[in-house]
Amino acid sequence: MGALGHYLEEEGIATVGVSLIRPQTENTKPPRALWVPFELGRPFGAPSDPGFQRRVLLAALRLLERESGPVIIEDFPDDDPRAQPDPAWYPPVTPTAAAAIANDADTLAEGLEDGISRLEGAHRRWVEQNHRTTAGLSGLAIFDATRYVAEWLRGKSPPSPREGYSARC
């Protein structure tokens, strides 16, 4: 939508976008965008909260008053009020992290497998709470995908885990 915004602006129509993925917005450089820290599919926050959604919409529209640019990307200052952190989550500490930085393929693969296994409980709780996951577009379970990637890191060429799909690009 960032490119489309530039075309519309060239015709004299002011535009503003709402961004859910900041790196993508920074890459496309729309004329004006409000980045929001909400889950994908909810650019104005959770449903059934018109007061909060109005704040997001007004923040986006206020960007139309700004004349700096040519690119304006502003961050919305608040998280979705319904988003609750998982109190049981903690970042995994892998004993192999330092060795992985040294670019040792086997150690990097082990670190990947270890890190994902340490996240298993937090991932399971999140899926149970939210009834969905953003992992798994490949159709593989997250740990099967991890093992597949780890094999490539180890320099092996595992067969495609999905019938009808090539393992190579």
Steps between C-alpha positions, in 0.01 A plus 500: 500500500799732547564517125132564432514786750775667299295478179193646669707779654639587154138558395440730797323252728650486850546149641578338832551133576483290813795264528517173691853407385741787552797359302273456197377857535856631533587310182205626291520858636137612467425874514347467848451197722408429859669186632290316757631221727193280463456144379463447128150555374412755768642833384271694733534271801265241637139486383220645712713785638380803301666751735844352447441451128399865470830605663693296242300642211542857621875450545520379140291790369715752691788398276315672215560831679878450492694653216843357572610213288517370228449197727341510844484185713373558849456245779171466682598534867278234660465125482165334453345526848374142478840352420632331810858379535558139595637517858655155460702599192870566524755519220684175447860503602689255290841383614605476137427863404863614519620207293226561242628854454832344410324367186527130579215337302443205735497725805265744327262214413513372860436851629197535273355170616574579863352852480180382332457218753538756782222708344265202473311566824446870426390422145256232617348734762464779244322271252269371775418857607459649151375195308732570207864520400700693244750214480429219262408646163708216356265248654781367719493494876742761634742238629497303172582822317781564750653158439474554123682836518759356739583226248567766235719688748699182552570492126264215419234510229191347658211406274207739487269442797198569277409278211497685170736776615866519415751525783710732284418840357 
